[in-house]
Amino acid sequence: MKKPILYIVIPCYNEEKVLPITSSMFLDKITELVKKNKISDDSRVLFVNDGSKDRTWEIIKELSEQNNHYKGICQSRNRGHQNAVLAGLMEAKDVCDITISIDCDGQDDINAMNDMVDAYLDGCEIVYGVRSRRDTDTFFKRFTAEGFYKVLNWMGAEVVFNHADYRLVSSRVLQEFANYKEVNLFLRGMFPLVGFKSTSVYYERHERIAGESHYPLTKMLALAFDGITSLSVKPLHMITGLGCGIALLSFIGVIWSVIVALTGHAVTGWASMTSMICFIGGVQLICLGVLGEYIGKIYMEVKHRPRYIISERTGEQEEGKKAS
C-alpha cells in the first residue's frame, strides 16, 4: 500500500516567540511517522503566515532554508484564522493525500496525530481532534465554550462538541470542500456538511508554550456569532415566533382595553404604557439587528471577493535564482 503524503497546516499570526520552539516538534512528528512507515518522506510542515507584524515570516523562510520538510506561504494581509487555515488546506490539497490543521502555540497534543493517521489508514476521511476535558480553561471560558456548542447544536448546526480546528482531512474531502465558495467561514461547522466517513480522536489540551493568545473574548464572541449565522437560519425563525407572540399579546391587550372601557373602569398612569412601548421598541431593534446581520452576510457573499491572496511562497527566490 502506498504511504500517504501528510501536510501539517499551521496558521501563524505574530508567533515569533513560539514558532522556534514548536516548529521542531512538528518536524519531529513527521520524522517519527515516517520511521513508523505510516506516511511518506515527502510529507511537509506547511506554515501559513497570516499577515504577521513581527518576524514570523522571516523565521518561516529561515526554517525552509534549513530543512526542505518546512514550507511556507504568506498572505498579502491579515485575513483571520479561518481564512489562514483555508489557504493552507487549498495550497496542500493537490500535492498531498492528507492534511492535519493545528495551531502553532503547542496547546493541542501533537501525539494525537498518530491516532489520526491510524484512523485514516483504517478508512476514515475526516478525523476530528476533540478535547477530552477543559481543565486548563477558566470557569468562564469553559462555561461559555460548552454553552456555545450546545446552542449551535440546538439551532440545527452540525458541529462536533469540543472540537475546534485540529483535524485530519483527506485530499478527497478537500477536493469536494473546494466547491464551498462562501466568504463567511466557520470551518468546524462546514466540514461535517461535506460528509464522508469520519471519527474523533480525544486528547488533553496543554497550556500555551510561549507568547500570548490571539483570541480575546471579543474575537471568540465574533466567531461564535459568525458560526450561528453561517450555519443556521433558526434565529430568523425565532424572530418570526417572537413577532407572533408579541402580536398575540397585543391583541389580548386590545381586547382587555375594550372590556375596561365598556365597564367604565378607567386605567390611570402612563408607566405601564411607556414600559410596553420601550419593550416592543427594543425587541424590534434586536430583530432588525439580526436581519441586518444576515443581509450583511448576503452582501459579502454576492461580491465574490477572494477569501485570501498568497503574496509569497518559500522557495520562490531560490527558484528565481536558478532560472536566472
N, C-alpha and C positions, 0 to 999 in steps of 0.2 A: 504493500500500500504506500502511495506517495505521501511523504511527510508534508503537512500543511505549512505554508509560509504565514507567520504571525507578524502583524504590525501592532505595536503598543502605541496608541494615540494619546498624547498628553497635552492638554491645553495649558498654556503658561501666560500669566499676566503678572509682571513685576515679581518674578521669582528668583532674583539673583542670589538671595540668601539660601534658599532651599535647593535650588537646581544642582549645584555642585555636589550635594550630598545624595539626593535621590536618583540622580542620573546613573550613578554606578550601581545602585540597587536594581534598576530596571535592566541594565546590561547584564548583571549577574543572573537575573531571572531568565533572560534569553539564553545565556550560556548554559544554565542548568537544564532547561527544557531541551536544548539541542543535544546535550550529552545523554539525556534520557531517551533520545530518539523519538521525541514526541512532536517536534517541529523541525523545519528546515533551517539550515545555517544561513539562508537568505533572509531570515526574519530580521526585522528592524525595530528600533525605537524612534518613533516619529513625534517630534515636538512641534507644537503649533503656537507660535508667538502671536498673542492677541493684542498687538499694538502696545507692548510694554514701554514704559518710560525710563526704565533703568537699563542695566547691562544684560538683560535676559537674552536678547537676540545675539549679542556678541558671544556669550557663553555657549549658546547652541551651536554657533558656527565653529567655535574652538573645539567643541566635543566632536563635531562631524569630521574635523580635520584629523583628530587623534584616532578615531576609530570609525570604520565605514559602516558599523552597525547603527550609528546615530545618523538620523536625518532630521531636517527641519524645514518648515515653511513659515513665512512671515506674512501676516495680514497687513493690508495697507493702513488700517486704523483699528482702534479698539471696537469690536463688534459684540462683545459679550461672550460669556462662557458657552452658551448653547451653540452659537454660530461657529465658535472656535472648534468645538468638538465635531460639528458637522463638516467643517472644512477639512479636518484631518481624516475623517472617515471617507469623504468623497475623493480625497487625494490618494487614499490607500486601496480603494475598492477594486481597482483594475490590476494591481500588482501583488495582491496577497490573497490568501484563502480565508483568513480570519483576522479580525481586529479585536483588540481589547482597549476600551477607553477607560482612563483612570486619571484622577487629579495628580498634580505634581507635588503636593505637600506631604506625601508619605503617610497620610492618615489611613487610607484604605489598605488592607492587608494584601501585600503583593503575593504572598504564598497562596492566596485563593486562586491565582491564575492556574495553578496545577490542576485543581479540580475543574476549572472552567474548560481547559483544554481536554481533559478526560471526558467531560460531558459532550464536547463537540465530537470527539472521536467515537463516542457511543451513539451519535446520530442527531444531537441537538444543534439547531441552527442559531439559537439565541440562548445565552446563559446570563441570568441576572445576578449580580452581586448584591446580596441582601444583608443588612446589618442584623446580627442576632440579638443585640441589645444596645441601649443608648446610655451606658453608664458614664461615658465621658462628656455627655451633654449636660448643660444646666437644666434645672427643672423647667424653666420657661421654654427653652428650645425643644426639649423632649416633648412637652405637653403640646406646643403649637405644631411641631412637625408631625406627630402621630395624629393629631386632630385634622391636619391638612389632608393626609392620606385618606382618612375616614370620610371627610367631606367630599373629596374627589370621587371616591367610590360611590357614595350616596347620590352624587349627581350624575352617575352613569358613565364616568370616565374609567377606562380600564388601565389601572396603574398597579404595579406590584408594591405591596406595603413595605415601607422602609428601604426601598431601592432608589438610588439617586442616578448617577451616570457611570457607575462601574459595571461594565457588562461586556460580554463577548458577543460579537455579531459576525456571522459568516459573510463572505463576499456575495453569496447568492441572495441573502436578505438585503444587503446594501444596494445591489443592482435594482431590486424592486423598490427599495426605500427612496432611491433617487427620483422616482416618479412623484413623490410627495413634494410639491413645489411651494407649500405655504411659507410665508415670511415669519409668522409668529410661531416660533419654535418652542416646543416643550417635549424634548426627546424621550423622556422616561414614560410619557403617555402616548407617544406616537409609535414606538416600536411594537407594543402589543397589538396595534391595529394592523400591522403587516401580516401577522400570523406566523406560520411555520412552527415546527416543534421547538419547545422551549422548556427550560427548567431553572432552578435557582440554586445558588451556592451561598452558604451562610458564613459570615466572618465577623470578627470583632474589630471595631474601628479604634485607632490609636489617637494620641494627641498629635497636633501638628509638630513636625520636627523642627522647623525654623520659620522665621518670618511671621507675618500677620495674615489673618483670614481676609479674603477679598469679598466675603459675602456678609455684610452687615444686615441688620434687621430690615432696613428699607428694601434692599435688593431681594431678600428672601420673600418679603411680602409681595413685591412686584412679580417675582417668578411664580408665586402661588396664584396670584390673580390672573396672570397670563395662562397658567395651566388650566384654571377653571373655565375661562372664557374661550380658550382654544379648543377644548375637548368636549364641552358640554353647552347645550342651549337651555339647560334647566333653569338658570336664572331668569330667562325670558318667560318661561312657563310660570315661575314663581311670581313674576310681576303681574302676569295675567290673573293668576289666582288671587293675588293681593288686591288688584283692582276690582275684581268681582266681589271680594269680601267687603271692601270699603263701600262699594255701591250698594250692597245689601244692607249694611249698617246705616247708610244714608237714607235708604228707602224706609227702613224701620223708624229712623228719626223723623222723617217727614210725616209718617202715619201718627207717631206719638204727638208731634206738634199739632196736627189737625185735631186729634182727640182732646188735647189740653185746651185748645182754643174753643172747641164746641162745648166743653164742660164749664168753661168760664174760669179755669184756673190759670192765671197769668204767671209766667215764669220771669222773675226779675233777675237783673245782673247779666253782664256780658263776659264773665270769666270763662264759663263753660264754652260759649260760642268761640271766643278767641282761641282757647286751647284747641278746639277741634279744627279751626282754620289753620292754625300753625302746624298741627299734626298732619293734616292732609297735605298741606304745602310741602312739608318735609318729606313725606312719602313720595310725592310727585317728583321732587328734585332727585331723590335717590333713584327712582325708576328711570328718569331721564339720563342720569349719570351712567347707569348700566347699559341702557340703549345706546348712549353715545360711545361707550367702550366698544361695543360690537360694531357699530358703524365705523369707528376709527380703524378697527382691525380689517374690515372690508376695504376701506380706503387704502390701507397699506398693501393689501394683497393685490388689488387691481392694478397698481402701478408697476408690478413685476420688476422691482429693483433687485439687483443681485444681493444675495444674502451675505456674501463675503467676497473679497478680492485679494488674491495672493500676489503680493508685490515682489517677493524674493524667495528663492529656494536655496538651500545649502548645496554646494557643488556646482552652481551655475558659473561662478567666477573661474573655477578650475577648468570647466569645460570650455569657457570662452578663451582662456589662455592657450589650451591645447589647439583650439580651432585657429587661433591667430598664429 
